[in-house]
Amino acid sequence: MIRLVSNSQTLTGTQSIDRATLRFLSVPAMTLLTAVAAQIAIPTEPFGIPITLQSLAVLLTAMALGSKLGSISMLLYIITGAIGVGVFAEGNSGWLTIVGQSGGYLLGFIACQPFAHWIIRRKDNSIRGWIAIFTAGLVVHAVIFAIGVPWLWFVRNNDSGSDPMTWATAIHYGMVVFIPGMILKSGIATGIGAWFLPAVAKRLW
């Protein structure tokens, strides 16, 4: 018996393959974007924790890819840096960076991925408004800080070559100094997201 396949069935199959390919390629693409954004860095005094565009790329990853693909993309980013490729801020790499004072922020890149999607995505896969997108930006940064600041405090206080760090100092230099940039990057992500998320939702979600 010869089975006839309609043009519509063929088209649907092709679209499914294209969508799968796009989802597959989007993971390393966002990893690369994060790596590039990390090189735009301004060190802060006195501890040298840099202000970068990393969190903007992390936020865009969370909004565009969702929790699963976004987490995989950020895990790929950390693994790439861990094996010696200079993808971290200021071209740094290696396990010492991950276990160092900025390591908590890197781990926060993975932990924050589900939150943006939960906030901006409706049950029917449509996108909520710009207020939700901006809120997602703030929440993503908050999760990163929630891991990064205690990590900074712990590492500095367990380093025999460093002076003891108080919680107030860790919060100030590990979070407060970054708040203006957080607001700015959340605003930029809101503008970008309002423009590209409806199209992305149809192709990646």
C-alpha positions in Angstrom: 0.0 0.0 0.0 1.3 3.4 -0.9 0.8 6.1 1.7 0.3 9.6 0.3 1.7 12.5 2.3 0.1 15.8 1.9 1.9 19.0 1.4 0.6 20.3 4.7 2.1 17.3 6.5 5.4 17.8 4.8 5.4 21.5 5.7 4.6 20.7 9.3 7.5 18.2 9.5 9.9 20.7 8.0 8.8 23.4 10.4 9.3 21.0 13.3 12.9 20.2 12.1 13.6 23.9 11.6 12.3 24.7 15.1 14.4 21.9 16.7 17.5 23.2 14.8 16.8 26.8 15.9 16.4 25.7 19.5 19.7 23.7 19.3 21.7 26.6 17.9 20.2 29.1 20.2 22.0 27.6 23.2 25.6 28.2 22.1 24.6 31.4 20.5 23.5 32.9 23.8 26.6 31.4 25.5 28.7 33.3 23.0 26.7 36.5 23.6 27.3 36.2 27.3 31.1 35.6 26.7 31.3 38.7 24.5 29.3 40.8 27.0 31.7 39.7 29.8 34.6 41.4 28.0 32.9 44.8 28.4 34.1 45.3 32.0 34.8 48.1 34.4 36.5 46.9 37.7 35.2 48.4 40.9 37.2 49.3 43.9 38.3 48.1 46.4 37.7 44.4 45.5 37.9 44.5 41.7 34.4 43.0 41.1 33.7 44.2 37.6 30.7 46.0 36.2 29.9 44.1 32.9 27.2 43.5 30.4 27.1 39.9 31.4 23.8 40.1 33.3 22.1 41.8 30.4 23.1 38.8 28.2 22.0 36.4 31.0 18.7 38.2 31.3 18.1 38.0 27.5 19.0 34.3 27.6 16.5 33.7 30.4 13.7 35.6 28.5 14.4 34.1 25.1 15.2 30.4 25.9 13.3 29.7 29.0 14.4 27.7 32.1 15.7 24.5 30.5 17.6 25.9 27.4 18.6 29.0 29.3 20.2 26.9 32.1 22.0 24.7 29.6 23.3 27.7 27.8 24.7 29.2 31.1 26.1 25.9 32.2 27.9 25.7 28.8 29.2 29.2 29.5 30.6 28.1 32.9 32.1 24.9 31.6 33.7 26.7 28.7 35.4 29.1 31.1 36.3 26.3 33.5 38.3 24.4 30.9 40.4 27.5 30.2 38.7 29.5 27.6 38.8 33.2 28.6 35.0 33.8 28.5 34.7 35.2 32.0 34.9 38.9 32.8 38.1 40.6 31.6 39.2 37.4 29.8 39.5 35.3 33.0 39.0 31.6 33.0 39.6 28.4 35.0 38.2 26.8 38.2 39.9 29.4 40.4 37.6 32.1 38.9 34.6 29.9 39.7 35.6 29.2 43.3 36.9 32.8 43.7 35.0 35.9 44.9 32.9 36.2 41.8 32.0 32.6 41.5 28.6 33.0 43.2 27.5 35.4 40.5 28.4 32.9 37.8 26.3 30.2 39.6 23.5 32.7 39.9 23.5 32.9 36.1 22.1 29.4 36.1 19.9 29.7 39.1 18.1 32.8 37.7 17.0 31.3 34.4 13.6 29.9 35.4 12.4 33.2 37.0 12.2 35.4 33.9 10.1 32.9 32.0 7.7 32.4 34.9 7.1 36.2 35.0 6.8 37.1 31.4 5.1 34.0 29.9 1.4 33.4 30.1 -0.2 29.9 30.0 -1.0 30.3 26.4 2.7 31.1 25.6 1.9 34.8 24.9 4.0 37.6 26.4 3.0 39.8 29.2 3.6 43.6 28.9 6.7 45.7 29.5 6.1 46.0 33.2 6.4 42.2 33.5 9.5 42.2 31.4 11.1 44.9 33.5 10.1 43.1 36.7 11.7 39.9 35.3 14.9 41.9 34.8 15.0 43.0 38.5 14.1 39.5 39.7 16.9 37.9 37.6 19.4 40.3 39.0 18.1 39.8 42.6 18.7 36.0 42.3 22.2 36.6 41.0 22.9 38.9 44.0 21.3 36.5 46.4 23.9 34.0 45.5 26.8 36.3 44.6 26.9 38.4 47.8 27.0 35.6 50.4 29.6 33.8 48.2 31.7 37.0 48.1 31.4 37.3 51.9 32.4 33.6 52.5 35.4 33.6 50.1 36.8 36.9 51.5 36.4 35.7 55.1 38.1 32.4 54.4 41.0 33.8 52.5 44.0 34.1 54.8 45.4 36.8 52.6 42.4 39.1 52.8 41.0 41.3 55.6 37.8 40.1 57.2 34.7 41.4 55.4 31.5 42.4 57.2 28.0 41.7 55.7 27.5 45.4 55.2 30.7 45.7 53.1 29.7 42.6 51.1 26.2 44.0 50.4 27.5 47.4 49.5 30.4 46.3 47.2 28.7 43.1 46.0 25.3 44.6 45.2 24.5 48.2 46.0 27.2 49.6 43.6 25.6 47.6 40.8 22.0 48.7 41.3 22.2 51.6 38.8 23.5 49.3 36.2 20.9 46.7 37.1 18.1 49.2 36.5 19.7 50.3 33.2 20.2 46.8 31.9 16.7 45.8 33.0 15.4 48.8 31.0 17.4 47.8 27.9 16.2 44.3 28.2 12.7 45.5 28.4 13.0 47.5 25.2 14.7 44.6 23.4 12.3 42.0 24.8 9.1 43.9 23.9 10.4 43.9 20.3 11.7 40.4 19.8 10.0 38.2 22.4 6.7 37.7 20.5 8.6 36.3 17.5 11.0 34.2 19.7 8.0 32.7 21.6 6.6 31.3 18.3 10.0 29.7 17.3 11.6 28.6 20.5 9.0 28.0 23.1 
